[in-house]
Amino acid sequence: MTTDELFSAIERGGGRAIIGLKDSMAPGGFDERGIKLADRAATSRAKSRLRALGVSFDYEFKLDDPVVIARVSRPLLERLRRHPFVDYVEPNVSVQVASDSLPWNIVRVNAGLAQAYSQGAGVKLLIMDTGADLTNPDLHYSVSWRCVDGSSVSDATGHGTHVAGIAAAQVNGSGIVGVAPQVTLMSANVRRLGTVGEIDLNEVACSINVARANGVFAVNMSFGGPTSVQTTAVNDQIAAGYNQNGMIFVAATGNTVSNGGPVYWPASRPE
């Protein structure tokens, strides 16, 4: 890109440029892994040199990262592109908020191809997690519950809502589209009361039982732990749901798997 083309792009973006800084003796500010090559002293020197040229920073990145946002003139841009302490100068481009788009992870499993045949209509799906955001316009819950009487079904952490969106976000002109946007979506809040990231296994067993009684076809459980934490009640309900009710159970295998660790329970269950 020529300097004239770059300056035109900067003007279209509101006149601000993103300027990457570096040590004059280094190839860049970061390496390909995102590790900083320019230390704090080099970044400070680069900023001082740019200020001496008349560059006024609109924003300086945190953690001493060698990046700033600044307004630049056409003559100044020419000098910046040749400056030994400048890694790059980029225009402030804009992108669009996703509108009914398939996210990368859903495309990755070829869900778009499957949607040509079915989008889940008539299937009951239970997201057993941290609860539901009943005000989210991209999700429509047919029912939500909590086995502890009088306790809120709402999502205090956002995890259950995140998972529900991946599974069942609707086609409604905004946001994303889930794997199966036409399923009958249900939610069970099984978060241990008074905690952030803990799941109550008693409520898991109870909620599977409720699901069995109400004809749920698929249950998602994005949680798990070592086999030492498993309970008979949960194992029995999973086995009964699978063997007697024909239910599908999906559970988190655990992030330790990629490092050679064991599969989490309940994902380790044969069902």
Salt bridges, closest charged atoms under 4 A:
ASP4 OD1 - ARG74 NE 2.74
ASP23 OD2 - ARG45 NH2 3.61
ASP31 OD2 - ARG33 NH2 3.04
ASP58 OD2 - ARG16 NH1 3.69
ASP58 OD2 - ARG71 NE 3.53
GLU60 OE1 - LYS47 NZ 2.85
GLU60 OE2 - ARG51 NH2 2.93
ASP64 OD2 - ARG40 NE 2.80
ASP65 OD1 - LYS36 NZ 3.33
GLU78 OE1 - ARG74 NH1 3.25
GLU78 OE2 - ARG82 NH1 3.60
ASP129 OD1 - HIS159 ND1 2.72
GLU198 OE1 - ARG192 NE 3.37
GLU203 OE2 - ARG146 NH2 2.86
GLU271 OE1 - ARG269 NE 3.10
